[in-house]
Amino acid sequence: MLNYKQNITNLPTYNDGKFRLFEIKQTDDTYSVEYLHDTGHNIWFEELSISDKLKFEAEERQKKITYKLRISQTKQINSLCVVKIGEEYHKIFNAYHFTNKDGFKETDLTLEEYPRVKLEEEI
């Protein structure tokens, strides 16, 4: 009897939650003020575990890693973006764009704490 593996494609699922995407902007004043511009995009994500190695490396850089997420590839997301999950804001520490083993384009996001929240309408 022949034994072979069929090509089975696993569709990515992003059903752990969704976040609101913001961009970090600055005013044009002499003393510029950093604020968040709401892009109006809600993006669904899959939550990944944070490895001990990543935690250790982040602690050495005095960064507090809060989440590691996977989303459908969105190259507009970079380190000048902030996401809102629930009522908390998290800055993009790293965005890694790749194609998975089944040929789907995805982005892994590593998030860090973002304490200074000032929204566009507050300026």
Disulfide bonds with the S-S distance in Angstrom:
none
